[in-house]
Amino acid sequence: MKNWEEATSKMDETNACFGIRKIFPAGLGLLFATTVAFGVAHDTSLSVSVASTNIDQHSTSGLNVAAFANAGGSEILTPFSAAQLIDWPNNSEQISHGIKIGMIDGGVNKNHPALHNQDITTREFTANGATPVQLDHGTAVASLLVGNPSTGDLRGLLPNATLFAANIFSQDRNGRIIGDPMAFSNAIDWLIDMDVSVINVSLTGKTNGHMERAINKAVEHGILVVAAAGNNRGNSGRDYPGAYRNVLAATAVDADLNIYAYASLGSHVDFAAPGVSLRMASNSGSEVLSGTSFAAPFLTATVALSLRDQGAINASTIRTRLSNTARDLGRAGLDQVFGYGLLDATSNEGLVAQVDRRPSRVTPIGARRLTAN
């Protein structure tokens, strides 16, 4: 038993850092509580506590990847069937040519069948002396965005788009999975240089100066940023970068349009998209995963199409535009659970007046020292 536990621990170590829980055939779920450290300038640090199978122990501080393994109970969707929920266009192969998308996440396995021969450029941004790590999470998000259409149900939303994927996670000499806020900032600089139109960030956490300045810089260069709303189980606190006013945030719903049980709530939530019980590409083939991480690519792809049709527009404009065609869910009108409602990918008719009904952004708390759980 000891050898099995050790082997399993090694196999899933990097997945654990992203809060991905695997359910084994016997129904045994392993608990993971890995801590990821983010170094911040001036000898301070921001520790990142990663979610475990016990969601009540999920830290509300630091930066987390908004994804968990499927625990059952809802219909399993493929990227193709999930796309039908938001009326995704059938000619996505043709209309995705020429689109450039950025992504900040973990490493991407470009040799996976769903990503093989796709137009993907990867770059590592790691702390000094650290070794880049490749994670299921990054591969899953990339496959949702640009998965090869030849893989059938695992094909991506924009299969002929160009993807620039920045990996900001690495392993230090002590075996810890770490990320550096400067890596996030450097990744933004690279994506600006690559002239992407939109950046997918399936990460959430507390705000800090490096993150906010990097997001603002991208926006100043005409790039829209889409982020996951967060998996803090109903916590109405703000999850960044999705809570920045100039960022669009996606929450997750299942096949029956029920909200994801662990989704964060709050005024930062803009739109809902499929993100529960999705079968997606992973380093081992495919897995069924859930989280607002996987709702974000649906919003990212929709934004990318809108930018292709309309050119440079800001987050406020596109938020208003998409809100006029979103399918209202839950309480009537804008709410803190579904935002404006279920995303509608067919909303490509003329722009409407720029109206931003969300409250003004709170003052950022900045980087501060946090202790690991």
C-alpha positions as CSV (number, residue, x, y, z in Angstrom):
1,M,0.0,0.0,0.0
2,K,2.8,2.3,0.9
3,N,4.4,1.9,-2.6
4,W,1.1,2.6,-4.3
5,E,0.6,5.8,-2.3
6,E,4.1,7.0,-3.1
7,A,3.7,6.3,-6.8
8,T,0.3,8.0,-6.9
9,S,1.7,11.0,-5.0
10,K,4.5,11.4,-7.5
11,M,2.2,10.9,-10.5
12,D,-0.3,13.5,-9.3
13,E,2.0,16.0,-7.6
14,T,1.9,18.7,-10.2
15,N,-1.9,18.2,-10.8
16,A,-2.4,18.7,-7.1
17,C,-0.9,22.1,-7.3
18,F,-3.7,23.1,-9.6
19,G,-6.4,21.8,-7.4
20,I,-7.2,19.0,-9.7
21,R,-8.6,16.0,-7.9
22,K,-8.7,12.6,-9.5
23,I,-11.4,10.1,-8.5
24,F,-10.1,6.5,-8.6
25,P,-12.1,3.5,-9.7
26,A,-12.6,2.3,-6.1
27,G,-14.1,5.7,-5.3
28,L,-11.0,6.8,-3.3
29,G,-10.2,10.4,-3.6
30,L,-6.7,11.6,-2.6
31,L,-6.5,14.7,-0.5
32,F,-4.0,17.3,-1.8
33,A,-3.0,20.5,0.0
34,T,0.1,21.5,-1.9
35,T,1.4,25.1,-1.3
36,V,2.7,27.1,-4.1
37,A,5.0,30.1,-3.3
38,F,5.0,33.3,-5.3
39,G,7.9,35.5,-4.6
40,V,7.3,39.3,-4.5
41,A,9.8,42.1,-4.7
42,H,11.5,43.5,-1.6
43,D,11.9,40.2,0.2
44,T,8.2,39.7,0.7
45,S,6.3,36.7,-0.5
46,L,2.8,35.7,-1.4
47,S,2.1,32.1,-0.6
48,V,-0.4,30.3,-2.8
49,S,-2.4,27.6,-1.1
50,V,-3.9,25.2,-3.6
51,A,-7.4,23.7,-3.2
52,S,-7.8,20.1,-1.9
53,T,-10.6,17.6,-2.1
54,N,-11.9,19.1,1.1
55,I,-13.2,22.4,-0.4
56,D,-13.9,23.8,3.1
57,Q,-10.1,23.9,3.6
58,H,-9.6,25.9,0.4
59,S,-7.6,28.9,1.1
60,T,-9.1,32.3,0.2
61,S,-5.6,33.8,-0.1
62,G,-3.0,33.6,-2.8
63,L,-3.4,32.6,-6.4
64,N,-5.2,29.4,-7.3
65,V,-6.0,27.6,-10.5
66,A,-9.8,27.4,-10.7
67,A,-10.3,23.7,-11.5
68,F,-11.3,20.5,-9.7
69,A,-11.9,16.9,-10.9
70,N,-15.4,15.9,-11.6
71,A,-17.1,14.4,-8.6
72,G,-20.1,13.0,-10.5
73,G,-23.7,13.9,-10.4
74,S,-24.1,15.9,-13.7
75,E,-24.1,15.0,-17.3
76,I,-20.6,14.7,-18.8
77,L,-20.0,17.1,-21.6
78,T,-17.4,17.2,-24.3
79,P,-16.1,20.5,-25.6
80,F,-18.2,20.0,-28.7
81,S,-21.5,19.3,-26.8
82,A,-20.7,22.1,-24.3
83,A,-20.3,24.5,-27.2
84,Q,-23.8,23.8,-28.3
85,L,-25.1,25.2,-25.1
86,I,-23.9,28.6,-26.1
87,D,-24.9,28.3,-29.8
88,W,-21.3,28.1,-30.9
89,P,-21.0,28.6,-34.7
90,N,-20.6,25.5,-36.8
91,N,-18.0,27.1,-39.1
92,S,-15.5,27.8,-36.4
93,E,-12.7,26.2,-38.4
94,Q,-13.2,28.8,-41.2
95,I,-13.8,31.8,-39.0
96,S,-10.9,31.2,-36.6
97,H,-8.1,31.8,-39.2
98,G,-6.0,34.8,-38.3
99,I,-7.1,35.1,-34.6
100,K,-4.3,35.3,-32.1
101,I,-5.0,34.3,-28.5
102,G,-2.8,34.5,-25.4
103,M,-2.9,32.2,-22.4
104,I,-1.3,32.3,-19.0
105,D,-1.4,29.0,-17.2
106,G,0.8,25.9,-16.6
107,G,2.7,24.1,-19.3
108,V,1.0,22.7,-22.4
109,N,1.7,19.3,-23.9
110,K,1.8,20.2,-27.6
111,N,2.3,16.5,-28.5
112,H,-1.1,15.6,-27.2
113,P,-3.3,14.3,-30.1
114,A,-5.7,17.2,-29.5
115,L,-2.9,19.7,-29.9
116,H,-0.6,18.0,-32.3
117,N,0.0,20.1,-35.5
118,Q,-1.9,23.0,-34.0
119,D,-0.5,26.6,-34.3
120,I,0.8,26.8,-30.7
121,T,3.8,28.7,-29.4
122,T,4.9,28.1,-25.8
123,R,7.3,30.0,-23.6
124,E,8.4,29.4,-20.0
125,F,8.6,32.1,-17.4
126,T,10.2,30.7,-14.3
127,A,11.8,31.8,-11.1
128,N,15.6,31.7,-10.9
129,G,16.9,28.2,-10.6
130,A,13.4,26.6,-11.1
131,T,12.5,23.9,-13.5
132,P,9.3,24.5,-15.7
133,V,6.5,22.0,-15.1
134,Q,4.0,20.7,-17.5
135,L,0.5,20.3,-16.0
136,D,-2.8,18.8,-17.1
137,H,-4.5,22.1,-16.4
138,G,-2.7,24.0,-19.1
139,T,-3.1,21.2,-21.7
140,A,-6.9,21.1,-20.9
141,V,-7.4,24.9,-21.3
142,A,-5.3,24.9,-24.5
143,S,-7.4,22.1,-26.0
144,L,-10.6,23.9,-25.3
145,L,-9.3,27.0,-27.1
146,V,-7.6,25.4,-30.2
147,G,-8.0,21.7,-30.0
148,N,-7.5,19.8,-33.3
149,P,-10.8,19.3,-35.1
150,S,-9.7,15.8,-36.2
151,T,-10.1,14.7,-32.5
152,G,-13.8,14.9,-32.8
153,D,-15.6,15.8,-29.6
154,L,-12.3,17.1,-28.1
155,R,-11.9,19.7,-30.8
156,G,-11.4,23.2,-29.7
157,L,-13.6,26.3,-30.1
158,L,-11.2,28.1,-32.5
159,P,-9.1,25.3,-34.0
160,N,-7.4,27.4,-36.6
161,A,-6.5,30.3,-34.3
162,T,-2.9,30.9,-33.2
163,L,-2.3,30.3,-29.5
164,F,0.6,31.8,-27.5
165,A,0.8,29.9,-24.2
166,A,2.9,31.2,-21.3
167,N,3.8,28.8,-18.5
168,I,4.4,30.7,-15.2
169,F,4.7,27.5,-13.0
170,S,7.9,25.7,-12.1
171,Q,9.4,23.5,-9.5
172,D,12.2,24.8,-7.3
173,R,15.2,23.0,-5.8
174,N,13.1,21.9,-2.8
175,G,10.4,20.3,-5.0
176,R,7.8,23.0,-4.5
177,I,5.6,24.1,-7.4
178,I,6.1,27.9,-7.5
179,G,5.2,30.9,-9.5
180,D,6.6,34.4,-9.5
181,P,4.4,37.5,-9.9
182,M,7.2,38.8,-12.1
183,A,6.6,35.7,-14.3
184,F,3.0,36.8,-14.7
185,S,4.2,40.3,-15.6
186,N,6.8,39.0,-18.1
187,A,4.2,36.7,-19.7
188,I,1.9,39.7,-20.3
189,D,4.8,41.6,-21.9
190,W,5.5,38.7,-24.2
191,L,1.9,38.4,-25.2
192,I,1.7,42.1,-26.0
193,D,4.8,41.6,-28.3
194,M,3.0,38.7,-29.9
195,D,0.1,41.0,-30.8
196,V,-2.7,38.8,-29.3
197,S,-6.2,40.2,-29.2
198,V,-7.3,38.5,-26.0
199,I,-5.6,36.7,-23.1
200,N,-7.2,33.8,-21.2
201,V,-6.2,33.6,-17.5
202,S,-7.7,30.6,-15.7
203,L,-6.2,31.7,-12.4
204,T,-7.7,33.4,-9.4
205,G,-6.5,34.9,-6.1
206,K,-5.9,38.1,-4.2
207,T,-4.8,41.1,-6.0
208,N,-1.2,42.3,-6.0
209,G,0.7,45.2,-7.6
210,H,2.5,43.1,-10.2
211,M,-0.7,41.5,-11.4
212,E,-2.7,44.7,-11.6
213,R,0.0,46.7,-13.4
214,A,0.5,43.8,-15.9
215,I,-3.3,43.7,-16.6
216,N,-3.5,47.4,-17.0
217,K,-0.6,47.4,-19.4
218,A,-2.3,44.7,-21.6
219,V,-5.5,46.8,-21.6
220,E,-3.5,49.9,-22.6
221,H,-2.2,48.0,-25.6
222,G,-5.8,47.2,-26.7
223,I,-5.8,43.6,-25.4
224,L,-8.9,42.2,-23.6
225,V,-8.3,39.9,-20.6
226,V,-10.7,37.1,-19.6
227,A,-10.4,35.3,-16.3
228,A,-12.0,32.6,-14.3
229,A,-14.5,33.9,-11.6
230,G,-13.0,31.5,-9.0
231,N,-13.8,28.4,-7.0
232,N,-14.3,29.7,-3.5
233,R,-17.6,27.9,-2.9
234,G,-20.0,30.8,-2.8
235,N,-17.6,33.2,-1.1
236,S,-18.7,36.6,-2.2
237,G,-15.2,38.0,-1.8
238,R,-13.3,39.2,-4.9
239,D,-11.1,36.8,-7.0
240,Y,-8.5,38.5,-9.1
241,P,-7.7,39.1,-11.9
242,G,-11.4,38.5,-12.7
243,A,-12.5,41.1,-10.2
244,Y,-10.6,43.9,-12.0
245,R,-13.1,46.1,-13.7
246,N,-11.2,46.0,-17.0
247,V,-11.3,42.1,-17.0
248,L,-14.2,39.9,-18.0
249,A,-14.9,37.0,-15.6
250,A,-16.6,33.7,-16.4
251,T,-18.4,31.4,-13.9
252,A,-19.3,27.8,-14.7
253,V,-22.6,25.9,-15.2
254,D,-23.4,22.3,-15.9
255,A,-25.4,20.7,-18.7
256,D,-28.6,21.7,-17.0
257,L,-27.4,25.3,-16.5
258,N,-27.1,24.9,-12.7
259,I,-24.3,26.9,-11.2
260,Y,-21.1,25.0,-10.3
261,A,-21.3,24.0,-6.6
262,Y,-17.9,25.6,-5.8
263,A,-18.1,28.7,-7.9
264,S,-17.3,32.1,-6.3
265,L,-20.1,34.6,-6.1
266,G,-19.8,38.3,-6.4
267,S,-20.3,41.5,-8.4
268,H,-17.2,40.6,-10.5
269,V,-19.0,37.7,-12.2
270,D,-19.9,38.7,-15.8
271,F,-21.1,35.6,-17.7
272,A,-21.8,31.9,-17.2
273,A,-20.5,29.3,-19.6
274,P,-20.1,25.5,-19.5
275,G,-17.5,24.3,-17.0
276,V,-18.8,21.4,-15.1
277,S,-18.1,17.7,-15.9
278,L,-16.2,18.5,-19.1
279,R,-14.1,15.7,-20.7
280,M,-10.9,17.4,-21.9
281,A,-7.4,16.6,-23.0
282,S,-4.9,15.8,-20.3
283,N,-1.3,14.5,-20.3
284,S,-2.7,11.0,-19.8
285,G,-5.2,11.2,-22.6
286,S,-8.5,12.8,-21.4
287,E,-10.1,13.5,-18.0
288,V,-13.4,14.8,-16.7
289,L,-12.8,18.1,-14.9
290,S,-14.9,20.9,-13.5
291,G,-14.2,24.5,-12.6
292,T,-14.5,28.1,-13.6
293,S,-11.1,27.6,-15.3
294,F,-12.8,25.8,-18.1
295,A,-15.7,28.3,-18.5
296,A,-13.2,31.1,-19.2
297,P,-12.1,29.7,-22.6
298,F,-15.7,29.8,-23.9
299,L,-15.8,33.5,-23.0
300,T,-12.3,34.1,-24.4
301,A,-13.2,32.5,-27.7
302,T,-16.4,34.5,-28.0
303,V,-14.5,37.7,-27.3
304,A,-11.9,36.8,-29.9
305,L,-14.6,36.4,-32.5
306,S,-16.1,39.7,-31.6
307,L,-12.8,41.4,-31.8
308,R,-12.2,39.9,-35.2
309,D,-15.5,41.3,-36.4
310,Q,-15.4,44.7,-34.7
311,G,-11.7,45.5,-34.1
312,A,-10.4,47.2,-31.0
313,I,-13.2,47.6,-28.3
314,N,-12.8,47.7,-24.5
315,A,-14.1,45.4,-21.8
316,S,-17.0,47.7,-21.0
317,T,-18.3,47.8,-24.5
318,I,-18.0,44.0,-25.1
319,R,-19.5,43.3,-21.7
320,T,-22.6,45.4,-22.6
321,R,-22.8,43.9,-26.0
322,L,-22.7,40.3,-24.7
323,S,-25.1,41.1,-21.9
324,N,-27.8,42.1,-24.4
325,T,-27.9,38.6,-25.8
326,A,-27.0,36.5,-22.8
327,R,-29.7,34.1,-21.5
328,D,-30.8,35.3,-18.1
329,L,-30.4,32.7,-15.4
330,G,-31.4,32.8,-11.7
331,R,-32.7,36.1,-10.4
332,A,-33.9,38.4,-13.1
333,G,-31.2,40.7,-14.5
334,L,-27.6,41.0,-13.4
335,D,-26.8,39.0,-10.3
336,Q,-23.8,37.8,-8.3
337,V,-24.3,34.1,-9.2
338,F,-24.6,34.0,-13.1
339,G,-23.7,37.6,-13.8
340,Y,-25.6,38.6,-16.9
341,G,-26.4,35.0,-17.6
342,L,-25.4,32.2,-20.0
343,L,-23.1,33.4,-22.8
344,D,-24.5,33.5,-26.3
345,A,-21.9,33.1,-29.0
346,T,-24.2,34.3,-31.7
347,S,-24.1,37.9,-30.3
348,N,-22.2,39.4,-33.2
349,E,-24.6,42.1,-34.3
350,G,-23.8,45.8,-34.0
351,L,-22.2,47.4,-31.0
352,V,-24.5,49.0,-28.4
353,A,-23.9,52.0,-26.2
354,Q,-21.1,51.6,-23.7
355,V,-22.8,51.1,-20.4
356,D,-21.0,49.6,-17.4
357,R,-23.4,48.7,-14.7
358,R,-20.9,47.1,-12.4
359,P,-19.7,48.8,-9.2
360,S,-16.4,50.6,-9.3
361,R,-13.4,48.5,-8.5
362,V,-12.3,48.4,-4.9
363,T,-8.9,49.7,-4.0
364,P,-6.3,46.9,-4.5
365,I,-4.8,45.6,-1.3
366,G,-1.4,45.1,-2.9
367,A,1.0,42.3,-2.2
368,R,1.4,41.2,1.4
369,R,3.1,38.4,3.3
370,L,0.8,35.4,3.8
371,T,1.6,32.1,5.6
372,A,1.0,28.7,4.2
373,N,-1.9,26.6,5.4
